[in-house]
Amino acid sequence: MNRQKPLITLEICAATLDDCLAAQAEGAQRVELNTALALGGLTPSAGVLVEVKRQTDLKVIAMIRPRDGGFHYGEAELTVMERDIDILLKHRADGFAFGVLHADRTLNVEACRRVIKRMKGRDAVFHRAFDLVPNPEEVLETLIDLGVKRVLTSGQKPTALEGAAVIRKLIEQAAGRIEILPGSGVTETNALELIEKTGARQLHASLSGVAEDKTMDSDLPFAFRAAPLPEHQFKKTHAKRVRTLRSALNGLTQ
């Protein structure tokens, strides 16, 4: 007997094979595959992609984000993004979520074009960097021209439900030329309201809970995680400090 295709596509934001197995078992059709979800999602390993494709039938959109702390990337970071796409393409990624902005939050069109070209026709998904741009209607038209298939957005609000009116306007503007995927704060309790308010035919949700690893139980004598930084900051190797330590080590005598 043929299964009827669901009216609404459900995409789950996932970070592990277990996440993806649970998503498929309970009816999701697609996952956005990441690592480091606590940092907003970074590029996943090739290993987890291989196993997700081997053990599930899910469509897999791989996050291409080389670091946390924003979406304004330098040449080295763009090169890494291209190389990650090359590697994940070899392991059957169905598409890629990405976003590149200038420091003033305007769309970096040339960098986006460069990244999309590397995808070789797979689904190009512009992620929630879209929610930072000052001119979303214009950016949507540019993304259509660039060949982007889908935009993940909360309607430039903290949650998709708060941004529902903007999402509806984006869907109307898109008129089928590009897909609009509402995401952020989507739950089993507000999803139907969100669909009603936006007219969306797909949703992006995390639906995560807290798990435990007893090796890091409460009696741990020190911390492995650094204190969280503000959204606009990220850790970066300090060349001068490396040089200073290397110089000190070089000064040692036997």
Steps between C-alpha positions, in 0.01 A plus 500: 500500500639843408546748780338836446753782493461723808356844435770662713869416472668471839871577525680424826816677607729212596857453620546124536408172337268430794324831435446403138379150581244647740393759243439238233324259735247766595423635154746773405593508133812715519773598742735793521817328617733698725746471779521731806134594513568697819703737280220535246618210285831442323615277213450129585761230460511282190469198728158590634376582150619161369311315771184711470487429126575132561246445776213730400304611195499862615585788275806658661581869484851547642583821682799686355612733777870502591468671837258666738477870574340630182494467122769739374772270368852566377675331209637214711155422635340510155765260373419261783129526422571405139714206607234379746243507221732296278543236771135481600392480135709184468302353788159572345384818668172604337558867557672761711388771742720809490502876533766763437460866592712812494596656833205742467263200470430552131511195275845407366375416152835399349588270789154342484535447126838337557366264767189407299710419193693249710177314582469371143123520481414364843243689708635836613333613822564847640481467878396748769772746410204623293341623822781755543486671160357855499312453172338153503272557201791606277720220632230245424498610134879478488495150647246397236733635230792308655308173476437446871229238553390584852530765773485409867357793694324605819367809326781706654357441849625281786249228410312409186167549674595858589611553142197328344370812325837561332528133403157514335607808302821323391302197385268725302796685349675174413196379305651156458833625367681410822393303806451671837574278799381636837731412788596602856286413797282260302345238729234234498272745683525800266564343159139497383452862601816592311381322186163674522657843543766466230361262241830310512515144367815402688645552848844487660519392865755374753265334751797409720511390860783467749708183514777417745852356486601378846870558433422869547288461812455772760811404700730593210799686655546733201321614185563393141264758350604863490256762620269605213597812308268773372340417163738723302822352643690182426826339608800553272864399535705803605817498289697726734432272796615197301816688405564602860462145631714357221771754578491409869529131419785565260686675783510191717836335548568141603 
